[in-house]
Amino acid sequence: MQVRNSLLFFSLVLTQALNAQVEILGLSFWESPTLQVYELQNHLSQEKSLLANVEPDSMGIFKVQLDLKAISTLQICNDQNCGLFYVQPKTRYLIELPQPAQTNTYTETQSDIELLFYKLDSNDINYQILGFEAWMDNYIADIYQLKDIRSNEFILKVLAFKAETAAVYGNEENPFLRDYIKYSVGLTIDNFSVVGGPSKEDKYNFYLQTDSVDYTQPKLVEYAKLFYKAYDAQLDQVLRQELELAFQTANSYALVACLQKDPSIYNQAWAEFVALQLILEREQTKRIPKTIALKMLLDLAQSGQQVAFKRASTHFYKEKSKLGPGQTLEGKLLTDLNLQLEKNQLVYLHYYIPGNQKCIAELAALKRLATRYNGKVQILTFYPAEQAWTNADNKAFEGAKWQKTALNASAILRSQLNWTGAPTYVLLDSQLKVLYLDALGPLPNARTQTIDLVLQQLLAQ
């Protein structure tokens, strides 16, 4: 009944005047006091820009207004979940964040949740995308069984679908929707390996001869990543030798120039796209050392043709510079800060921002944790040197017997551990190997989990 009343309230609110470019009215079943709304502007890097923090009321209802002047990709997230959708200017959205499936397993990654829409206009971008995808999925399901047993008939039906898609959407004036559908077809219908299907040259000519790379279009980026996957193996022998020399000398400029000579790479913008993908692939598979990957990424970030590409390269450079699970923190970074490390203890790094009420509120639980795991877990607190320490901070730390130290904005430790918000925790083993880069805290999260869950498992081993 409460949910129905909430939805009724939503319907009444919908009659109000639309003052913002985009208005989102939501009903959240996520057990979280705060939600974050992000814009995803670059579908290569997947980097998110925070637009707003919202606090649902006691019934889970929230409202946010955003000034967005073009179709944008948004995510609504809490610590455990994220839901993705698209918004277009001067539109109001009524959405539900459904309750996720329950699990007792701790994970650092967020779960993707499918949002529910109410009163969605038939001209809205989400309505049209969902409608197209449902139509395409049903069509493929109906004809797929013909693929191997009657391939000629299968090809004819594929061509019929493409013709109908062109007839329905060929004159579409919305470039985002038009390209979304075009590359969705490329990723599915045109990606079947059958006799009579489009060749590599056909695909390149139709999908990848664009003057620039639209990093705001998710399906174009997804298609290009698939087309150019492990592309070094598709180069001719002469170009492959040039490519290997470019990697040996960590020369990203030579790499881009080499790729631009390939007949299936249209121009410099696309050569840079392929170069970035190859650097990431080779670093991931350990075909090049991280030091070479970082140098080449930094060069691309400085010399790239498109601003969006430079930002993506910078993002990957920063990501590859960070410590990840399984990597070891250099002990000198701690001892240089005059911190004393205890032997044979887990290390629980705590990032604290002076004056932050959430940080202050967690201190009591952190002190209890320190007592409970005394001699087994060592806590170290870090705080930004540029933030003024307050009386409330001094009071909160009364009785805290662990070490704490200030970090300058340029401190390597701060960037390696990606400390931006607080309170934040990192759990290391006794050899300073990263176990959890975004560890649970001493207070329960939305799943009622605390760091106790992890510590007990580790100490029992």
N, C-alpha and C positions, 0 to 999 in steps of 0.2 A: 504493500500500500504506500509506504514511504517513497519507493521508487516512482510509482505512478504519480504521486503528488509532485515529485520533483520534475517529472517530465511535463506535467500540466503547468507547473510554474514556468518552465522553459518556454512553452508555447505562448504564454502570456507575455513573457519578456520579448519575444520575437516581434511583437507589434510595435515596440518602441522604434524611434527614428534611428537610422544608421548614421553615426557621426564620424566613425573612423573609416579608414580605407578598408580594413578587414576587422571583423568582430567575430570572436569565437566564444560561444557559450557551451559549457561542458558539464557533464555529469561523470564524476570519477568514482570508480569502485576500487581504485588503488589505495592501499593503506599507507598514505604518505601525506604529511602536512603541507608539503610544498611541491609544486611541479615546475619544470623548466620548459620554456618554449624556445626552440632553436630554429634558425634558418640554415639550410644546407645549400650553400651557393656553388660549391665545387664538387661535382660527383666523381672526380678522379681521386682527390685527397680525402673526401668524405669529412672535411673539416666543418665543424658546426660553430655558428655564431649565436651567442645568447641574446634573445630578444626581450624576454620577460620572465620573471618569477611570479607564479600565481599561487594563492592559498585557497583551496576549496573550503567552503563553509562546512558546517556540521552535517549537512546532507550530501556533501560531495560536489556541490555546485560551484562552478568558477566561471569567470568572465575575463577576457583579455581583448584589448583593442590594439591593433598594429597598423603602422603606416607603411604599407607595401604598395608599390606602384606598378608591379609586374607580377605575372604568375610566379609563385615561389614554392619551393619544397620546404615544408616545416616538419619538425619532430616535437612531440610532447613527451617528456621523459620524467621519471623519477630515478632513484638509485638503481632499481632493478629492471625497469621496463621502459620501452620506447615505442611510440606509435607514429608512423609516417603518413603524411597526406599532403595534398597540394592546395594552395589557396590562390584566388584571383582577386584583383582589386574590387573595392566597393561591394563586398559580399559578406553575408553573415552565415556562419556555420554553427550547426547544432550537432554536437558529437557526444558519444559516450565512450568512456575508457573502461572496457569490461574487465571484470576480475580475472587475473591470470591464473593458470593452473598452479596449484600448490606444490612445492617441493621442499625437501629438507636438505638438499644438496647446495653447498655454498659455491657460487661462481662469481668471478670478477666481471663477466660480460653481462650486458643487459639483454633481456628477452624482447624479441620483436612481437608487438601486440597489434592485431588488426582492429582498428577503430571502427565504431559504428556511427553511421550518419543518419540524421532524421531531417525530413522536409528538404531534401537535397533537390535543388532546381535542375531540370533536365538539361539546361545549358551550361551547368557548372562543369569545370574541368574534371573533377573527381567522378561525377556521374558519367561523363562521356568515356573516360578511361576505363572505369569499372565495367561499363556496358560493352565496350569493344573487347576487353580482355575475356569477358564471359562468353561472348559470341565466338571469338577465336578459339578459346579452350574447348568449347563444345564441338566446334567444327573439326578440330584436330582429333578429338576423341572419337568422332564418328568415322573418320577416314583412315586413322592410323593403321588399322588392321590390314588395309590394302597395300601398305608400303612394301612389304616383302613378297606378298603372294600375287598381287596384280599391280605392279609398279607403274605401268602405263596409265591405268585408270587413276592411280594415286596422283600422278603428275598432272593429269587433266583437272582433277578436283582442286589441286593446289593452285593451278593457273586460274581456275574459276573463282577461287576465294580472293586471289590477288586482284582480279579484274573487278570483282564486286567491291572490294575495299577501295580501289581507285575511283570507282563510280560514286561511292558514298562520301569518301573523304578527300577526293582529288582536288576539290575547290575549297577546301577548308582554309579559312582566313587566319585562324589562330596558329601561329608558327609552332608554339609549344606542343599543342595537340597533334598537329600534322606530323612533326618530327617524331613525337612519341610513338605514333602509330606506324610510321615508316620503319623505324628501327626495331619496333616490336615484331613486325613481320620478318625483318632480317634475322632476328634472333631465333625465330621459331620456324615459320613456314619456309623461308629461304635457307634454313640451316640444315635441312634434312639431306643426308648423303644418299642420293638416288640417281640412277641413270636418267639423264635428261634435265637434271636440276641445274641451277646457275653455277657457272664456273667461278674460280677465284677472280678472274678478270672481270666477269659480269658484276660480281659483288662490289669489287673496288670501284668500277665505273659508276655504279648506281648509288653507293652508300658513302664513299670516302673521298670523293673529289669535291671537297669544300675548301674555300679560301682560308677558313680559320676553324678551330675546334671549339664547339659550343659546350663548355664545361658545365653549363646549367641544365643541359638536357641529359637526364639519366640514361635513357636507352641508347643514345648515340655513344656515350662513353662506354657503356657496357658492351655494345657491338664492337667498337674499335679495340677494346681490350681483348676480346675474343679473337678478332681477325688477326691482330698482331701478336698474339701469344707465342712465346718462344720463336720470335721472328728471325733470330740470327740463323736458325737452321734452314730458313727458306731463301737466304741470300745466295747469290752465285759465288763461285770459289774466289774470284778476285775481290769482291766486296767483303766476303767473310774474312779474308786476310787483312784487309784494311780495318775491319771492325776489331779483330783481335789485337792489332797493334794499338788501336785507340784505347782499348781497355788496359793493355800492358803499360801504357804511358799515362794512364788516368786522364786522357785528353777528351773531354766531352765535346769540344768544338770539332775535332776530327771525327768523332762518332756521329754527330749530326750531319756533317758534310758527307760522310760515307753513306748514311741511310738515305739521304736525299737523292742519291743516284739510282736507287732502286725504282723500277717501273711502277710499283704498287704503293709508292709513298709520294703523295701529290706535291708537297711543298715543304718549306722549312718548319712551319707550325706542326705539321704531321710528323716530320722527322724528329722533332723534339719530343713529341708524344711517345713515339716508339723508343727513342733513346732512354727516356725516363723509365719506361716499362722494362726495358732490357737491364738497366742498372739495378732496379729493384729485384727482378727475377734472379740475376746472377748473385746478388748479395744474399738473397734468401736461400739459394741452393749452395752457397759457399764457394761459388766459382770465382768470385773476387773477394778480397778482404774488405772488411768494413771501412778501413781507412781510405781505400780507393773509391768505394761507393760514396762516402761522405764528401770527398773532394769533388767528384763529378756532379753530385747533387747540388753542391754549393755553386759550382760554375754555372749549371743550368738555371739556378735561382737568380743569378746575377745577369745572365745573358739571354734568357728566354724572350721570344718574340711577343707573346701574349701575357698580359698582366695576370690572368687567371692561372696560366701555366707557371709563372714565376712563384705565385703563391703556393701552388701545389708542390713545386720542387722544394720550396722553403719548409713547407709542412713536413714532407718526408725526411728532409735533412734533420729537422728537430726531433722527429719520431725515432729516427735511426740513432740519434745521439743519446737518447734516453736509455736508462737501464731497463731491462725487461726481466720477467720471471726466469730464473736459472742463471742469470748473470751475477757477477760478484762485484759488490761495492768496494772500491779501493779504500783500504783501512786508513791510508794516509789522509784522506779527506776528513776523517773523524779526529785522528790524533793531532792534525794541524790546528784543530779547533780546541785543543787541550782537553779533549774528552778521553776518559779512561775506559777501556773496554774490559769487561769481565770474561774470563775463560769459560767455555762450555755452557754458554747461556744463549738462548734465543734473544735477538735484538729487535725491539719494538720502537720504531722511529715515529715520533709524534710531531706533526706540524701544527703550530698554534699561532693565532693572530691576536695580539693584545687588544683588549676591548671588545672582542667578538663575543656576543652573548652565548652563542652555541658552544664555543670553545670553553668559556668559563663554566657553563652548565655541566660539561662532561668531566671536569676535573675531579669531582667527588668520586665518580665511577672509576676513573683512571687510578686514583689513589687506592681504592679498594682492590683493583686488579694488581697493582704493584705489591700490595701486602699478600694477596693470595698466591702469587707466583714468585715470591721473594727467593732469590738464589737460583731461579730457573729461567726467568725472563728479565732482561735489562731494558728499561725504558730510557729513551733519550728524547728530550724536547728541543725543538728548533723553532725560532720565531724570527720574523723579518726585522732587521735592524732599523729600518726606516719607520717602524710603527712605535708610537709612544706607549710605554708601560704605564698602566693605571693602578690606582689603589685596589680596584676590584680584582685585577690580575694578581697583585700581591696577596690578597686575602684568599683567592682561589688556590694558590700554590702553597699556602701554609700547610706544613706537614708532609709535603712532597719531598721525598728524600733522593730522587734521581737527579741527574745532571740536565741542565738546560743551557742553551747558547744561542746567540744572535747570528743570523746569516745576512750578509750583504746581498743586494739585488743581483750582483754579478756572480755570486757564489756558484761554483760548478755543481755542488750537491743539490742546490735548489732547482737547477735546470735538468739535471740528470733524473731527478725523481719527480719532475713535472709538478712541483708544488705551486699551485695558484690559489686554490681555496682552502678553507680550514673549517673544522679540524680534519686532518688527513693522517692516515697511518700507513706505514710500510713495515712488513714483517720480514726479517732476515734470519737465517740460521746462524749457528755459532761461528761459521767461517765467512759470514757476511754475504752469503749468496741470497739473492732475492727469492723469497717464497711467495709473497703476495705484494704486488706493487700498489694495489688499492685495497688494503686489508680492512677487515671489519673493525669497528670501534668497540669501546667498552659498554656502550649503551645499545639496546636492541634496535635493529633496523626494521624496515617494514615487514620483514619475514620473521621478526622476533629473534633474529640471530645476533650474537655478539662474538667478539674475538675469542671468548672462552671455548666456543665450539671448535675452533681451529687449534688453539693451544692444547686442549685436552687430547685431541687426536695426535698431534705431533709429539707431545711428551709421553704418550702411551706407547709409542713405537720403540 
